[in-house]
Amino acid sequence: MQFLAYIIIYPFLWLVSILPFKLLYAVSDGLYLLLYYVIGYRKKVVKENLRLVFPNKSEEEIKTITKKFYHHLCDMVVEAIKSLTISEAEMKKRFTFTNIEEVHKIENANKSIVLMCAHYGSWEWIFILQTHIKSKGYAIYKRIENKYFDRLVKRIRAKYNSYLITTKETVPTLISAKEKGELTINGFVSDQSPRRRKAFHWNEFMNIKVPVHTGAEMLAKKLDMAVVFFSVKKIKRGYYETTFKTITTTPNAYENYEITDIFLKLVEEQIYEAPEYYLWTHKRWKYRNDVPPQFQ
C-alpha cells in the first residue's frame, strides 16, 4: 500500500513542483481556500493558541492573524513541493543569509555547531546553507511513516550535503563525526512540546509555563559545540532572509537550561514581531495546566 500511495501521489507532486512560481502560488491560494474555509484544518487549535498568548487582542485581530497564518502555511506547503525540482541558483536567490560570516568564524575556529531554530518563517529551504559553508549538515527529524516518501525527502536534502537523522541516530552519528575530526552543523527545531513525562525543564514561553525541549543544549555541552540561533524573515512571497546569532561558543560555561531559555526568548521576539509566521497548528501549550510541583 505504501508503494501504491507513492506512485499515485508522486507524479502529482512533481507536476506541481515544475510550475512557475506565479502558478505555484495560485495553487497555494486554492489550497488556502480549501484548508481555511472548507476543511477548517485545525482552525480551532490555531485560534485557541492565539487567544492564549495574545489575551489583549480582539477577536477581529485574532481572525486577521489566523487568515495570514493559513496563507503562509499554504505557501510553505507548495514551497516544500517545489524543493523537488528547484535549481540551486533559484533557491539561493530566494533564501538568503545576511551574516554568513557568523558561521564561517566558528568553522575557522574548528568547532561544530548546534543550529537552533523554531517553527517560524520557513525552514524548508534552509538546506541551501550547505552551499555556503564547509561543515557537513545534519537535521534531526521524525521519520515519515511511508518509507518511499521518507527516502524521497532524504534524497532532496542530500543534494546540498545535508542529511536527515532521527533522534535515536543523533548522538552516535555526531560522536562518530567528532571522533573522525569532521566539522558538522546540526539543525534542531526546538520550540515544540516534549512529552510531559520526559521533560527535564519547564519555563515560560509566550508568558505560559510549558515543558521545553533541552536536547540541543545537552548535546552541545556533551560534544562542546557552539550554539547558534537562526531567525527567518519573510521579505515577500517566496523570498526569505536568514540572520544568525551566536548564543555561545562555550556551552559548558552556562548553567543547565540557560541556553535553552535564551533560545526561547529569541523565538518570542520573532513571534511578537510578526505572529502570522509561527506554526500555530501545533498544540504547543497543551500541558500548561499540568505543571509538576517541582517546576511551579
N, C-alpha and C positions, 0 to 999 in steps of 0.2 A: 504493500500500500504506500509506503514511503516513496519508493521509486516512481510509482504511478503518479502520485501527487507532484513530484518533482518534474516529470516530463510534461505534465499538463500545465503547470504554473510557470516554469522557467521560460518557455518561449514568449509568454505574455510579458514577463519582466524584462526580457531582452528587448522586445519591441518598444516598450516604454522608455528604456534606457537610451535608445538611439534617437529619440525625439529631440529636436532643437529645443533650447531652453524655453522659448516662448510657448511652445505647445506643451512642454513638460509642466509648466506652471498652470496651464489651462486644465491639465489633468488634476493638479493639486487643488484648484478651485472647485472642480467637480467632486473630488474626494471630500473637501470641506463640507459641501452641501449635504453629502451623504452621511458623514460622521456626526455632524452637529445637528442637522435638522431632522434627518430620517432615523438613523440608528440611535443617536444620542449617546455615543460611546463615552462611558464614564463621566458624563456631564455632571451627575450628582456628586461624584467624588471631587471633581475639579472645583465646583462651586463651594463645597464644604471646606476644602483646603484653603481656598482664597478667603472665605469668611473667617476662618480660624486665625490666619496670620495677618489679615488686614481688617480687624474688627471695626475700625473707624471709617471704612469705605462704604459708600452707599450701594444699594443693590444695582443701581444703574452702572456704577463704576465696576462692580464685580462682573456684571454682564459684558461690559466692554472688554475687560481683560480676558474674560473667558473666550470671547469670539476671536480676539487677536491670537490667543494661545492656540486655538484649533487651526487657524490659518497657518501658523508657524509649524505646528505638528505635522500638518499635511505636506508642507514644503520639505520638512526633514525626511518624510517617507519617500517622496519622489526623488529627493537628492541621494538617498541611500540606494535606490534602484539605479540611478544614473551612474553610481560608482562602478557598475558592471562594465561600462564602455567609455567613460570619460577619459580624455587624454591627460597625461601628466601636465602638459602645458596649460590646459584649460583649468585643471584643479589648482595649479599654482597661482593662476590669475584670480581665482575666486576665493581661495583660502590663504590669506597672507599672514605674515608674522612681523610685528612691529619692532621686536628686540631679540632676534635670534641669537645675538651675541651673548645673552644671558646663559643659554645652553652651551655655547662654544666655550665660555670661560670655565665652566665646570668640567667639560670634556678635556680642556687643556690642562686642568689640574688632575687629570686621570681619575675622575670619580664618576661612578654610575649615578643614575638619577631615579628617584621615585617621583613621578609626574602625577600630581593630584588634580582632579577636576570634578565638576558637578554635572548633573544632567541639565545643562544650561546652554543656550545658544545653539551650537551644533558641535557634535563630536564625530560625525560621520566622516569628515574629510581631514581630520587631524593627522591621519596617517601619512599625508604628504610631507609632514615634518621630516620624515626619514630621508628625503632627498636633499635636505639642508644640513644634515649632521652626519657624524660618523658612527655614533652608537647604534647598536642593534636594538630594535624596538620590540617590546612585549606589551601586550594588553591583556588584562585579566577579564575574562568574560564568562558568561553562563552558556554552557553548551546548548546548541539548538537540538530539539528532540529529533527532527528529521535529519538523519546523518548526511543526506545528499546536499541539503541546504547548508548544513554545518560546514561541509567541505568547501562549498562554493564561497561562503563568507571568508573562510580562512585563505582561500586562494586569492580573493580580491585584496585582502590585507597584505599578503605576502609579496604583491607586486612592488611594494615600496620598502622591502626589508623589515616588515613588521609582522609579528606573529602573535596569534591568539593562544592563550593558555588558560586552563581552568584554575580555580582556587587551589585545588589539590596539587596541581602541577607547579604552582608558583615557586614555593620555597626550594624544592630540589632543582628546578631549572635555573634559578638565579644563583644558588650556591655553586652549581656546576660552572656557570658563566664566570663567577668571581674566581674560582679555582683556576680557570683557564686564562685569567687575566683579561677577559673581554669587558669592554665598556657596554653598558646597557642603559636604556631609558625605558621605564616601566610604568605604564599607564594604569591608574586606579580611579574609577568613578566612585567616590567615597561618601556621597551625600545621602544615600538611601538608607532605609531602616534595616538593621540586622534583626535576627530573631531575638526576642526578648530574653530567652534563657541563655543566649550566647553572648550577650552584651557585657562588656567589661567596663564601659564608661557611658554615663548619661550626662547630657548638658543641654542648655537651651539652644534651640535652633529656631530662628524667627520668633523668639520670646516664648517658646513652648518646650518644656523639658522632654527629651526623647532619647532613646538609645542611639549610640553613634558607632559607626564602623571605625575600628582602630588598626586594622591590619596593615595599612600602608605605612603608618608611623612605626609600628613594631618591626616591620621588615626593614625599613630604613635604618633603624637602630641596630638591628641584628647584623646587617651587612655594611654598615657605615656608608650609606648612600646620601647624597644631597637630596633635599626635598624642595620641589618646585611646583608652584601653582600656576595653572594657566586659565586665563579668562578669555571668553569669546564674545565679541561684539558683532551684532548683525548690522552691517553697513547699509545694505539694501537687499532686496530679494535675490538670493543666490550668491551673495558676497559676504564674507566673514573676515574679521580681523582678530588675531590672537595676540595676547600680551602675556609674557612670562614674568612671574615674581618669585625670586628665590626666597623661600622661607628660612632655610638654613643649609649650610654645608657641613655642619657638625651636629647631627641629630642627637647624639648622646649627651650633649650639653644641656638638653631640655628635660624637664620633669616629664614623667609619663603623661600622655594625653594632651600636653601643652601644644604640641604641633598640630594635633587634630583640631583643637579649639581655635587655633589661629586660622586653619583652613576653613572652618565653618563660618567665621566672621567674614572672610573674603568672599565666600559664596553668598552670604547675606547681602553684602554690598552690591553684588550684581543683581540680585533679585529686586532689591529696593529701587535700583536704577531703572530697570525695565522688566517688570514681573511677567510679562506675556511670554518671555523666552525660557521660563523654567518648566520642567516636566511635571505639571500639576496632576497628571492622571495616576501617579503612584500614591499609595496610602502611607505617605511619609510619617504622619503623626498618629498612626493607629494605636500606639502604645502609650499615648500621652496621659491616660488615666490609670496606668498600671506601673507607676514609678516605684521600684523597690525601696524599702525604707532606708537602706544604706546610701541611696542616691538622692534622697529628698532634701 
